[in-house]
Amino acid sequence: MAVPPNIRDTLVDIRAYSDGRIYDAYKWLRANDPLGTVEAEGYDRFRVVTRHADVMEISRQNDLFTNGPQSILFTQAEIERNLQQSGGVTVKSLIQMDAPEHGIYRDMTAHWFRPANLKLLEDRVRELARRAVDRMAASGGRCDFVNEIALHYPLLVIMAILGLPEEDEPLMLQLTQGLFGAADPDDLVDGVPPPQERDRTALFTMMAYFNKLTEDRRANPTGDLASLIANAKVDGQPIDPLTTMGYYIIVATAGHDTTSSSTGGAMWALAENPAELAKLKADPKLIGPMIEEAIRWTSPVKHFMRTATQDTEVNGQAIAKGDWLMLCYASANRDEAMFADPDAFRIDRKPNRHVAFGNGGHLCLGQALARMEMKILFEELLPRLESVELDGDPKMSAATFVNGPIRLPIRYVMN
């Protein structure tokens, strides 16, 4: 039996991810139909996975539940539009790959994102964090934290890792937002974003930028991540141009959007919960747990899709070969069976077994970097931040895949 029309419509309505109605739909599904079947107009039928235990079980079984052929929920019309806007060019990244290909390409850069290697970057990241905090202090006690701080700091970190010149930041921000920037709910027409012709321009501009970078790093390799990607080989041969491009894009965009969203989510929650901020300032050792709670509470990646490769069962329910499953990480991270008072923001939540970074073979490659970036930023900010409160209405983006704060006006006192 299909899930009720009101729940079905909420799941595919990008506005529900902006105004918070999606969490009510998740709650109903967890209680009543945690592996429900969704039949929505324009979409292939899919199963919606909302409980923490079920998301974990499916994520662990990468051979049984694969990423291919479609790892993100799109209508057939959106798939056709994306292909048309890209001129038929399909850029392949880690999120579209399955074993054994996924392991081969993931291992190429895995050591780069291990904590021991990231430790070598800490001084540079801390310098960028201090600059962000200084910029906030110079804003006169008021700013839009997302657009003035949270969007820029993680992007500069990613650019430093790739070895890109800092003066290219405006271009990289324009390109990443042009390709993957989620819709502003105020721009929707009948619940649909306006056509974004900029997408195609952004894709080809980004491809030209990184193709030039690849040529340079092959001729003049340095110690940055771009040099590693440009000179990587599989079976003794350089990786093909579109897969190389996919690697650059996943690093530049996934490492940016998700971290900026969690950083904005952390500040939003602290502005709304002064007692939690006071607790944090009184005990800076809670910065690490606060970061985990901000990532859980925001859950920027709302879903990935998986396809069953054979008949099986999950939690006693039959799953048929070919079933398309929507793993709802934001729902799993509010599951009452795993988290006490799951809608509350508690900086000392323990344990905090969130799945915001996924699980299994596709566990987020950059999770240690994201944690380090956020930890360093708040280590620099908290000693100087005396108080913070909302200074207007914050706003979440409208998107079913990756969403987070896109406006966060705050008023604060800093020393």
N, C-alpha and C positions, 0 to 999 in steps of 0.2 A: 504493500500500500504506500502511495506517495505521501510525502509530508504535506500538511495543510497548505492551501494557497497563500495565506498570509505569511507563513514562515518561509515558504518557497520564494515569494516575492521579495522578502526582506534580505534573504541570502544573496540575491543577485542585484540588489539595488545599491549602487555605490553611495547614495545619500545616507543609507543606514549605517555605513562605516564612518561617516562624518558626524552624525548626530547621536550615535551611541545605541540606536535601536538594535543593532546587530547582537549586542550582548544579551538582550532579552530573548532574541531568537535562539541564540546558543543555549541559554539556560533552559528553554523549553525543550530543545532537542536532547540535551543531556538527560533530562528527566523522563522524556516520553519516547524518543525515537533516535537514539544516539548513533545509529548507522542508517538513517533514513534515506529513502530514494527521492531524488529531486527531478521533476520533469518540468522544466521552465522553457518558455517559448524562445526559440533561437539557439538553445544550448543542447548538446548531446546529454542524454540522461546521466546523472552521476549520483553516487552515494556520498553523504555528508557525515564525516567522522568527527565527533565533538568531545568525546571523553578522553581524558589524559591517558588512561591505560591503553585505549585502542589506538590512539595516535602513536604511542611508544611502540606497541606491538607491530604495527604496520611498518613503521620507520626502520625497525631493526631488520626486517626481512627484505633486503634489497633485490634479491633474485625473484622473490614471489610477487613483489609490488614494485614495478619499475617506473622511472620517470617518463619514458617514452610511451606513446608518441607525442603527448601534449602535457606539459608539466605545469601550466598555468590555466586557470579557468577563463576561456574566451568564448564568445559566440562564434558561430561559423562566419558571420558577417564581419566580425572584428578580425578574425584570422585573415580573411580575404583582403580587408582594408590594409592591414599591416603589410601583407605581401605586396600589395599594389604600391603603397607609399615607399616601400624599400626597393622598388624596382625588381622584385623577385629575389633580392639578396637575402639569404638567411644566415645570420651569424650564430655560430654554435658555441655554447659555453658549457661550463661544468654542470649547470642545472638541467641541461638537456641530455646529459650523458648517463649511460648505465655501464655496469661492469661488462667486460674488463676495461673498456675505454676510459671510464670515469676514473678508475684507480691510477691508470697510467698518467693521465693529465693532472690529476690532483697531486700525485707524488712529485711532479716537476717542481712545485713551489712550496710544498708542505713545510719544509724546513724553515722557509723564510718567515712563516707565521707562528713558529714555536716560541714560547716565552723566552727561552735563552737567547734567541736571535733578536727578538723584539727589545730585549734589555739594552742592546747596543744602540737602539734608536731613542731611548728614553730621554736623553738630554735635548734632542731636537724637538721631540713631542712636548716636553715641558716648556721649552722656549715658546712654542706656538701657543700653548695654554696660557702662559703668562701674558702674552700679547693680547689674547682674547679677553682675559680678565682686565687688563689695563684699558682696553677699548670699552669694556662695559663700565668701568669706573669713570671714564671720561665722558660718558653719555649723560651726565647730570642727574642720575638717579632714576631714569626712565629709558626703556628701550623695548623693541620687539625682539625678544630673546632668540626666537627662531631665525628671523631674517638678518639679524645683526651679529649673532654669535654661533648658534647651533648649525647653521648651514655652512659656515665658512671654516670653522676650526677643523672638523673631520676631513673636509676636502683638502685643506692644506697638508694635513697629515698624510693622506693618500698620495698626494702629489709628491711629497718628500720621499715616500717609499718608492714610488715609480721613478723618481729622479727628474721630475718635470720642473721647469723654471717657475718660480713663484709668480712672476708677472703674467703667467698664462691662467691664473686663477679665474678671472672674469670669464674667459672663454670656456674653461672647463665647467664652470658653474652653469653657464648658458647651455652647453651641450648636454650635460647630465640631466638638467631639468627639462630640456627640450625632448630628450629621449624617454625619460622615465618619471619626470615630475608628475605627481598625482594632481587630479583636478581640484580646483577651488569650488566648493559647493555653490558659491554665488555665481559661478559662470555656467552652471548647468541650465540647459533648455529642455524642459520636460524630462528632467532626470538624466539627461545625456550630455556629456561634454561636447562643445562645438568641435567640428573637424579641425584636426591639428596638422596642417600642412607642414608646420615646422619640423615634424618628426623626421620626414625624409631628408630635409636639409641638414638636420642635426646629425643623423646617421652618417651621411656621406662626408660631412665636415669632420666628424670624429674619425672616420676611417682614414681620411686623408692625413689627419694629424698623426695618428698612430702608425700609419704606413711609413711616414717620413721618420718617425721616431725609431721604428724597427730598422730601417736602413742605416740610420746613424749609429745605433747600438751594435749592429753587426760589424760596422766598420771601426767603431771606437767603443768597445764594451767597457763599462764601468762596474761598480759594485752594486748598482741599484736593481730593483725588481724588473724594470723594463729590459735591462740587459739580459737577465735570466730568461725572460719570456722570448725575447727576440732571438736568442741563440739556442733555445731548447730544440731537442731532436727526439724523434720517436722512430725506432728501428733504423737509426743512423741517418734519418732524413729530417730537415727542418719541418716543423709543423706548418700546415697549409695556412695561407693568408687569412681565411675566414675564421679558422679556429684560433689563430694568433689574435685576431681582432676580438673574438669572443672573450679571450682571457683578459685583455686590457679592459674591455667594457665591464666585465663582472667585477674586476678589482676596483675600477673607478666609480662604478655606480652602486654596487651592493655595499661596498665599504663606506660609501658616503651616506646614502639615503637612510639605511637602517640605524647607523650610529647617530646621525643628526636627529632622527626621530626619537630615539631613546634618550638622548641628551635633552631635547626639548621636553619630553615626557617627564623626566626627572625634575626639571625646574618647575613645570606646571604643577606637579604633585606637591612639591615643597612649598610653592606659593599658596596652595590651597590647604596645606596642613602645617601651620606654624609650630605645633607641638612636635612634629617629626623633625622639622628644621632645628628646633632647640635641642632635641635629643642628639641630633647629628653633630651640632656644634660642640656640645658638651663631651662627646666621645667620638673623635675623628676615626677611630678604628672601625666605626660603623659605615664608613664610606664604601667599602667593598660590598657588604650586604645591601646597602642602599642602591648601588649600581645594579645588582641582581634584581632587586625589587622593581626598579625603574624599567628594566628590560622586560620583566614579566608583565608589569602593569600596562606598558605601552604595546608590547608584542607587535613591532612594526610589520613583520611578515605575517600576514593573516592566514595564508594558506599556500600549500603546494598540492599538485595533483599527482596521483599514482594510478597505475593500471595493473589489475590483477593478471598474472600470467597463467593461472590455472584455477580451477575450482578449489575453494578453501573455506575456512570458517574464521570469524573474528568474534570473540566474546559470545560464542554459541550461535551466531547468525551466519547464514550461508552467504558467501561471496562467490559470484560466478566468474569464470574466466572472461576477461575483457571488461569487467566492471571498472568504471572510472571513479576514483575516490578522492574527495576533497578533504585533506588533512587540515583541520581548523586549529592552528596553534594558539590563536587568541582565546578560543573556547577552552582548549586543554589547560591553558594557564589561568582560567577562572573556574576550574572544576572543583566543586565543593568536596568531592571525594578525596582530593589531593591537598587543597589549600583551605585553611580556616578563614572565614570571612574574606572570600577571594576578591571581592570588589574593593576592599580597603587597601590603602597604600601604607605598608608597615616597613620601615627601613631596617628593622631587626628581625624580619621574618625568617624563621628557621624551623625545619629545613625549607629550602626553596628550590624544588626540583622542576623548574620551568623548562619548557621545550621551545623557547623562543629561537634558539639556534638550531632546531631540528634534533635529529637523533640518527644513529646508525651510520652507514657509509656516506651519507650526505650531510653529516654534521658540519655546521658552518666552518669553513676554512679560516676565516678571519675573526673568530670569536675572541681569541686572546688579545688581538689588536684592539677590538672594540672595547673590551673591558679596560685595557690599559689607557686608552684615550680618555674614557670617561673618568676613570679613577684619578688620573693626573689633573684633568681640568678641575674637578671638585676639590682636590687637594690644594690647588692654587686659589680657588675661589672662596672656599668656606671660611678661612681665617679672616678674609676681608669683608665678607657679607654679613651684615648685622641683622638685616630683616629683608623680606621680600613678600610682595602681595600682587595679586592680579590688578592690572590697570586698564581694564576693559575686557571684552569678551574674547577668549582664545578660540581658535578654530582648528578642527581636524580636516585633513584632506579627504576627498571622496574617491575611494579606490577599493576594490575587492582584494587586490594582491598585496601591495605594500602601502601602508598609510600611516600618518602620524601628524603631529602638530604642524600647521603651516602659518599660524599667526599666534604669538604669545606675548601680548603687551604686559609688561610688569613694571612695578614701582619698587624701588629698593634703596637701602642705605648701605654704603660701603665705607670702609676706612682706608 
